[in-house]
């Protein structure tokens, strides 16, 4: 590109003229964006003996891809599956989150065992949501990962893992991952493009300055540690909010779990429609339901009905809510995506109605549709209901459906083999404790107070994370 003929006409929206060199093989604006190009070139042209711009590979690290599971392989939940399989959704908060990762069997692992993450590797998402980075901080014997992630294995003689992590998460790293991304409906960052990302590194006497990197990392870590403290306090408030229903209603919840009832006898009634599986007939479920006999209750099917009027009108773009965009900790929609077409079956969202996840409902994905999502669309894994009874408020119903009184019932009413779900009949038969209105209102008020306080702490944490990013760039460029 001939820089002397390029002209930036305006920044909002960004408009510019270009000349194309013979070496340019892309015509999209992202590639020729002068703001991105100028940012990198300004680093390259700085006359500094203590800083140098180098390619990620081979100077700092080696980049390799993961492996898709073989066609036809389905991950089944099983207590014998121990090997983590890292997906893009497991790259959160600058970490590779092993605790939330799905687990695969040794048999599946042997099919993809040449694609491993190990401690101090950095994972970079390269499909869909591009540029999310996380460091694997834990010692792990085996850890597989998907093809939607690039594994960056550090050369620790030249760069510290956390320094590279912070660089890739900074504006200097993000603008490059965005620039290199290609695609129409779904963006992708190639492995070769990852290798070509430029890293700005401290140097001393012609060698990589690890001490300077350490100083920058330690300074940023101090800010991030404060942010993490806010997040932990926020998490404790959410945990407290989940216990408010039981505290106000006062019914005990049995402490036994499925493992303590690995073998049992049960009497099956003669109803031809009754379930014969061990999960449904587990004594824990019966013990839980017996506790409700001393308290006013009703089946959920007598309090709600399936939503009517579910026709989705044609549109140029749809506001789509998938399961992963519902926060199971707070029971709220936290994001959406705009799509030009729906593809598979979807449901219509109506303000004030209740959404219950069919898939793994015991995790608490129950939502009241806010006004801002009225007429949006949602995953077919969500079941929409409207309130029909004046015995409970919609907010109380949302609160109690996310309590252990209900989640434990659903845990023992799941059906399926690979992906456990709950059906409409089980939802209708769910037993709901119904306290007097004053207690319902108290429950809702206390939960909302906890969540609001948690939101404020998360806002403080977010401001600190932003401050940490800025501090990293400031120290890198000016110190």
N, C-alpha and C positions, 0 to 999 in steps of 0.2 A: 504494500500500500504506500502510495506516495504522500508522505505526511505534509509536504509543502503545498499540496493542492487540496487537502482536506479542509472542510469548513464546517464548524459547529454552528448551526443556525439558531437553535434554541434548546434549552435543557428540559422544558416542560410543555409538551412532550419532547423527548430527545429527537432532534432532527439533524442530519448531517449528510454531507456529500462525500463520496469516496472515489478513489481511483483504484482499480483492481490490478494487482501484479500477476505475473504468470504463475507464481507459487500459490496464490490464493485459490483454494478449491471449494470455498463456501461463499454463499451470497447473502446470508442472513445478517440482520442488524446486530445480533448479539456478538458475532465474530468481529465485526468492524467497529463496534462501539468505541469511540475515541476516549471516553471517560475511563474505561477499563484499560485500554492500551496505554494511555498516558500515565495512569497510576503505576503500572509495572515499569514502563520505560523511564519514569522519573527515578525509580529505585536503581535501575541499571546504570543510569548516567550520573548518579551521585558520586562525587569525587571524595570517597572515604576509604581509608586504608583498613578501617576496623569493621567494615560491613561488606558483604558480597552477596550477589543474587545468583543462586545455583538451582539447577533442576532437582526435583525431588528424587528421581532415580537418574543416575546411579550414586549421586553424591551423599544423599541422606538416608535412603531406604530403598527397599525393593517392593514393588507393587505386584500383587497377584489377585486373581479372582476366586470366588467360591464356586460351589457346585449345586446345581438344581437337583432335587430328588428325582430318581428315575421315574419315568412315566408309569402311572398306575399305583405308585406307592402312596399310601395314606397314613398319616401320623395318627396313631391311636393312643389315647391316654391310658397308661398302664403303669402301675407302681414299679414294674421291673425295668421300665425305660429310664435310663440314667444319663444318657449322653446329650448335652445341650446342642441344639441346632439354631444358630443365631440368624435371625431375620432382620430386615431393616427396622421393624418396629421395636427391636430390642436395643437399638442405638439411641439412648436418651440421656440427656443431662451430662454429656461428655463422657459417658460410660458405656461399656458393653454390659448389659444387665443380664447376668446368668440366671438370676432368680426367676425372672419372668419368661425365660426362653422355653419353648416346647422341648420335650425330651424324646429322643429316638432310641430305638433298640440297637443292640450290637450288630444285628444282622443288617439293618439299614446302614449303619455307620461303615461297615466294611465295603459298601458299594461306593462310598464317597470319601474314604479315609485319607486320600492324598490332599485334601483341602481342609487345613486345620488352622485355628487360631491358638495362640499361646500368650502367656503373660507378657505385657508391654507392647503387644501388637495394637495398632490403631485400625479401627474399622471405619470405612467411609462409604456412605450410601451413594449408589451410582444409578439408580433407576427410580422414577417417580419423584419422591422428595429427595432432591440431590444435595449433597454437601453436608449432611449430618455426620458428625464424627464422634467416636467414642473410644476410650482406652480400655483395654482388658487389664484390669488391675489385679485379678485373682490368679493364683496358681491353679491350673486345671490340667488334668491328665490328657483328656481328649475333648475337643470342642469344634464341631463342624459349623460351616456357615454357607449361606445362600449365595447364588450367583449375582444377586442384586447388591452385593457388598464387595468393595475392594479391600484386601488386606494389605496394610502397609507395615512391613517389618523393618524395624529401626536399625540403623548402623549407629550404635551408641558411642562410637569414637568421634562422630561428627555432630550428632544432634541428640538432645534429651527427648524422651517420649512425650513428656508434658509440654515441652517447648513446641514440638511439631503439632501436638494436639491444639494448643492455643493459637498457633499460626493458622492452621486450616480452619479454625472456627472464627478467626478474625475477619474483618472486612477485606484484608489483603488476600486471604485464602478463598473466601466466599465468592468474590468477584471473578476469580479464575475458574472455579468449578462451575459457575453459572455460564461463563463465556464459552467454555469447552463443551457444554451440554448441547445435544442435538435431539431432534424428534419433532413430531407433530402432535399426536394425541398423548404420547407419553415420552417425556424427556429421558435421555440416557447419557451418562458420562462414560466414555470408553476407558479401558485400562491404560491405553497409550496416552490418552489425555491426562489421566491422573499422574503418569510418570513425568509429563511435561510441565506440571505445576511448578512455578518458581518459588523458591523459599529464600527469604532475606535473612542472612545469618551473621552473627557477630564473629569477627576474626581477630586474632592477635598474633603478631609476628609470623603472618602467613599461614597460621593454623586455626582450626575451629576453636573458638573461645567458649569452652564448656562452662567456665566459671561465670562469664557474663550471662550465658543462657540461664544458669542456675539462679543468678540474682533476679533476673526478670521473672522466672517461673515462681520463685519464692514470694516475690512481691504480689503477683497475681493470685497465688494460692491463698494468701492472707485475706484478700477480699472475698474470694470464693468460699472460704471457710465460714465467714460471717453469713454469706448467703445460705450456705447449707444449714447453719444453725436455725435460721428463719424457717427453712423448709421443714426441718425436723419438728419444730414447734407447731407448724401448720399441720403436719401429719398427725401429731398427737391430738390436736383439736378435732380432726376428722374422725379419729378412732373413738374419741369420747362421744361425738355426735351419734355414732352408730349404736351406742349403748343407752341412749336416752329413752327410747321406747320401753325397753325392759325395766329401766329404773323407775319410770312413772307408772307402769302397769303393775309391776311387782310379781309377775308370775316367774317361777324359776325356769331356767333352761337346762335340761339334762346335759351333763358333761361328757357322756359316752360318745364314742364315734364308731364309724363302720368297722374299724379294725378289731374292736373289742367284741364285735358280734360276727366274727368271720364264720362261725358255725352256729346254727340255731334251728329249732323246730318251730313250725307254725301251722295253725289250723286254717285251711283255705275254705272259704264259704262256697256255697253252691251256685253263686251268681256267675252265669256264663261269661259276663263281661269283666269279671274281676281279674286283676293282674296276678301272674304267677311268679314273677321274677323276685329274686332275693332282695334286691334293693328296696322295692316297694314294701315288702313284707318284713323288713328289718325291724327288730324290737325297738330300736332307737326311735324310729318314726312313730310307732304306736305309743311309746312312752311320752313323746312330745305332745301328741294329740290328746292323750289322757289328761295332761296338765290343764288343757283348755276347758275341761268339763266344769270347773268351778267358776268360770268367768263367762260373761255374755259374749257370744260369738255368732258369726254367720259365715256361710260359704261365700267366697268372693263373687261367685256367679249371681248372687242375689243383690250385690251392690253395684255391679257394673254390667255393661253389655258391649258386644263388639261394635266398633265404630261403623256408622252407616254413611253412605255417600262417598265412596272411595275412588270416584273417577278422576284420573289425572289428566288435566287439559294439556293439549300440545303446546310446546314452548320452544323458543330458540335455545334457551339454557335452563337447566333445572338445578335447584339448590338441593344437593343430595347429602343426606346424613347416613353414614355407615356406622356399624357397631363400634369400630375403633374410635369414632368421634364422640362417643358417649363416655363420660368419666364415671367409672363405677364407684369411685370414692365419694363423689359429691352428688351423683345422680343428676347430672346436667349435661346438655349438649354443649360441647366446647369448641366445635369447629364444623365446617361443612366444605364441600367441594362443588364447584360449578362444572356441570357436564353438558355437552350438547345433545346427547342422547342417553337413554336409560339402559338399553340393552336387555337386561333381565327384568323380571317382575319386581316392582317396587310398591310401597304403600304411600298413601297420602297422609300428610301430617296436618292435624287441625288443632288450633290453639286451645289450651285448657284440657285436652284429652291426655290419657295416660298411655305410655308406651312400655311394654314389657318384652324383654329379650327372650326369645325361645331358646337361643343357644347359650348354654351355661348360665341360666338365670340366677343360680345360687351365688353369683359374683355381685349381684346388686345393680344390674343395668336396668333401672326403672326410672322413667323420666316423665315429667309433666311438660307438654309442648308449650314453650313460651310464645308470646304474640309474634315475635320477630321471625318465627319459623312456620307461621300459618301458611298453608298451601305448599310448603316444601315437600320433598319426597324422602322416603327412608328405605333402608334395607328391608327385604322381605323376612329377615330374621326377627323383625320387631312386630309385635302384635298390638294394634291400637284399640283402646277401649274408652268409652265415655261413662261417666258416673250416672247412676239411675236412682240412688238412694239418698235420703236426707239424714240418714243415721250417722254418716261420716262425711267429713270434708275431703275434697280431692287431695289437699296437702297432707292430711293425716294418713290417707290411704297410701300416698307416696312414701310417707315416713315408715309406716308399719310394714309395707312390702319390702323395704330395704333392711328390716330388722331380722335378727336371728330367729324370731318366731316364725317368719315366713321362709327365709333363705334356707333354714334347716329342713323345713318341709319339702321345699323344691329339690334340695340335694338328694333326697331319697325318693323322688318321683320322676327322675330323669329317665328317658328312654333313648335307645340308639346304641350303636357299637363304636364307631370311630369318633363322632362328634355328638356329644350328649345334649339332648334338647328336652324341653317340656312341651306337652301338647295342650290344646285348648281345654280339654276335659280336666286335666290336672289343675290348670289355672282356675277353672270354675269351681273345683272342689276344694281349693285352698281355704283353710280355716282362718278367719280374721277375728282377733279380739277387738271388741268394741267398747271402749271406756266411755264415760259420760263426756259431754261436749267440752267441759272445762278442762279435763285432762288432755283431750285431743289438742286443744289450742295451746296448752302448756307445752306439750311435746313438740309441736310445730315451732313455737317461739324459741324454745331452747336449742333446737337443731339449727334454725336459721341464724341464731346468734353465734353459735360455734362456727358455722360455715363462713359467715361474714368476717369473723375475726381471723379465720384461716386465710381468707382472701387477702386481707390486709397484709398478713405476714408474707404471703406469696408475692404480693406486689413489691414489698420491700426487698425480697430476695431477687426478684427480676431486675430491680434498679441496680442492685449490687452486681449482678451478672453482667449487665450492660456496662457498668463502671469498670469491671475487670477486663472486658474486651478492649475498652478504650485505653486503659492503662497499659495493656500489653503492647498495643501499637505505639503509644506514646514513648514507652521505654525503648522499644525496638528502633524507632526512627530518630529519637532525639537524645538518648542517653549515651 
